[in-house]
Amino acid sequence: MDVQLDVEVESPEDDVTPLQDLALHTNTEEDKEPSFHLKPTYALGFRTCGRTAIAFASESMVIYPVAHHLVLYNLETSVMDFFHHVRHTKSIQSFQLSPNRDLLAVAEVCHPSVQIPTNGAISMTTPLSGSSTLKGSIGSSVAFHAHLREHEIRALAIYKLSTKTRVRSISLPANSNVVSCSFSTDNKFLAVLEDAPAHTVTYWKVGNAKLVASCKCPSRGSRIHISPTNANFISVSGPTTLKYWVWTKNDFDHSWLKEHMIALSERGLLLCFRISLDGCSADLVHSSRCHQPSYVRLECVTAHGKGFVIGGSAGFFSIYEAADDPKDPFPFVRSVSVGDIAFDCIAVSCPQILKQS
């Protein structure tokens, strides 16, 4: 989309050097051409930017993308303010405001010749390495721009909205394509969804820009959210896709039964999911804690003909069998201890499986 800009020109003539001070300047300084700085004041247009196309920064202020800028537009005064400096950002992949409207996360693609320190100041003094010789040797603007694209810098920048200063910067891979991101309700965590070729879900701690967890998204997603009631639940939606993840520090194991799926954490959390008739969804119908001592680490869960068994460290072994209670389909039966050993894997004999089928 074509973008029309109204600009104000700041000329050095506004600050005239007195005649008596001219002798202090060298001839080189006198021969310099005057530099003009363009300050955008208004832009006409709009550009889609992931699934988040517009957001309210305050009751009377909206933020949305225009070309490679983010615009703050006052609905009451019709005054437009540009969030980004013109020079350093080539394009914006996506953006997201925090729930308290204090932080703004922006997935940026920057020119390789720009250095962006974390304090938000932008330096244009460091040119691309060998850029002068490169332009002369390439001899083609198309090839030169292709070289720039290969060395683009991609980062997820977190700004303080009130001051427009960068407070955190998360480096991203060269081929990263961020389509959506989401803050947790307490503004402490940030979930990021990347499209092709990575198809990755990452979970970051905002305070120190630390990667907490990451995993591959099996199919293409277009929007990511963190649950407002539990920051450990992450959901992703997209074309033919609706998935959710649970972030936990514990290891999990799981096993499938005919109509249920059982999940077990190393600390004893037992989750029972009921599978729909068409096999396309699973609902959590029961959760409980296993009856193991506090020093036992649970390692595995395996289905058997009447239910499932779980095993862990210190010789811990428990049996659960099916019942007619829809709220607790597999009540606890008994547990035994078989010495100071650890169960890493449990196999059930074939006759029991054949009887079940």
ZAKE-282398 format. One record per residue (C-alpha): z, y, x; residue in one letter. Coordinates in steps of 0.05 Angstrom, whole numbers, plus 5000, padded with zeros to 4 digits. Each point is the difference from the previous one (the first is absolute). Layout:
<lomars>
ZYXa
...
</lomars>
This chain:
<lomars>
500050005000m
498350695026d
505950435013v
499950764998q
505150375042l
502250724997d
502750215067v
503650575032e
497950215070v
505350205049e
496750445054s
502950215066p
497850704983e
506150054955d
504350055062d
496650515047v
502350035072t
501950705023p
495550335051l
505550085051q
501049245001d
492849825014l
501050025075a
504949414995l
494549534976h
495249635046t
492550054992n
499949284974t
504750174944e
496050614981e
493649594996d
502849484953k
496749974932e
504750174942p
502549384964s
500149984924f
504749564961h
498049774931l
505649924950k
498049644936p
502850314937t
496449634944y
495949364992a
495949774941l
499349254993g
503749354998f
500149355038r
502849334979t
505249735048c
502049294983g
503449894933r
504450615009t
495350584984a
505150544980i
507550085000a
505150534980f
503550295061a
504450424953s
500150234928e
494550505012s
496649725063m
495049435005v
497149685062i
493249685004y
494449895052p
494050445011v
495249795055a
504549845059h
505650454977h
506049914955l
500750584953v
506450284969l
498050364936y
504850444961n
498649914925l
503550664982e
497050485052t
493549625015s
501550085074v
497349455045m
503349805065d
497149505050f
505049495025f
496149765061h
497150415056h
492549994999v
498749755070r
504049375013h
498749574938t
493249694988k
501749654935s
505849784956i
500249274977q
505950064952s
506550384989f
506649904963q
505950444983l
507149745005s
504049964935p
504350605020n
493750415016r
502750135070d
495349575042l
492549904999l
496749395031a
492750115020v
495249485030a
495850425046e
493749905042v
500250505058c
494950225051h
501149685068p
500250685035s
506350224964v
507249895022q
505050004943i
507350025022p
505549804952t
502450714989n
493750154960g
496850485051a
492849865014i
496950085069s
492650085009m
500450125074t
498949295022t
492749824995p
497149304993l
499849675068s
493350135030g
497650354938s
495850525038s
496249475039t
499749554939l
496350514958k
495050115056g
498849265012s
499549794928i
495150544981g
500649824927s
504850274948s
499649344962v
502149595060a
505450505017f
503049964930h
499749255003a
504050025064h
505250454966l
500649524942r
501549435048e
505850395030h
503050284936e
507550024997i
503149714937r
507250124982a
504850034942l
503350695004a
506450174963i
500950754986y
505750404974k
496850334940l
504150644999s
498350195072t
493449615009k
502549725066t
498849305023r
506649625007v
497449295013r
493549695023s
498149274994i
494149775043s
494949564964l
494649535027p
493250305015a
496749674940n
505850134952s
498250204929n
506250194960v
498549994926v
507150104972s
507250125021c
506650054963s
507050265015f
506449654978s
504450364949t
505050205054d
494250275044n
502249555058k
494249505000f
492550044995l
495249444980a
492850055024v
493949624975l
493849945044e
493249804975d
494549635038a
499749765053p
507649945009a
502349874928h
507250115023t
506450194966v
505150345046t
507150244986y
502850585041w
506750345009k
498650754993v
505950245042g
497549725066n
492849784982a
502049275013k
496049424973l
504649574959v
495249474974a
492649864992s
495549474969c
492849884980k
497750164930c
495849394980p
495150424960s
497950724993r
505250494972g
499450724979s
507150224983r
507049835027i
506850154971h
507349895019i
504449814942s
504450604978p
506049544989t
499449555061n
496850245065a
498949285022n
494849884945f
492850225016i
494149934952s
492550065013v
494450064949s
492550035006g
493549674976p
502149324972t
506650075038t
507250094981l
505149765051k
507150155020y
504249875062w
507549945012v
502350275068w
506149635027t
503149875067k
501149264982n
495249435009d
497449664937f
497349314983d
496949784935h
497449394963s
495749884939w
501949564941l
495749844940k
501850624959e
504550385049h
500350295069m
506649995039i
501450515055a
506049955048l
502750515049s
503849815063e
506350344971r
500049584937g
496150414949l
496549524953l
494350264956l
496649614945c
493250234973f
496649724938r
492449935006i
495850214939s
495749494964l
493650295030d
503150015069g
498450745010c
507150285001s
507249825017a
506350284968d
506949995032l
504449614951v
506349865041h
503450225065s
506449735030s
503849885064r
500349325032c
506649655009h
500050005076q
505550225048p
499150705030s
498349725069y
494149584974v
493050255008r
495249704949l
493449785029e
495649634950c
498749824928v
495849404975t
498249764931a
501649294976h
498849614937g
505750314959k
500850685033g
500850225072f
504449935062v
502150515052i
502349915071g
503250435053g
504250025062s
506649635011a
497249404963g
499950364932f
495949664946f
499750174925s
496749694939i
497550374938y
497149654939e
496250244939a
503550164934a
498250254931d
503350685010d
494450535003p
504650495035k
501949505054d
494549485005p
502949665062f
507649985002p
503849795062f
501849265002v
503649865065r
500150155074s
501549555059v
501250095075s
496749525049v
503050235066g
498750555049d
492550034993i
495050504972a
494449844950f
493650355019d
495649594953c
501149514943i
494849494976a
500649624934v
497449294994s
493649884962c
502949534945p
504250574972q
493950454998i
495949464965l
505449914948k
500050744985q
492550014990s
</lomars>
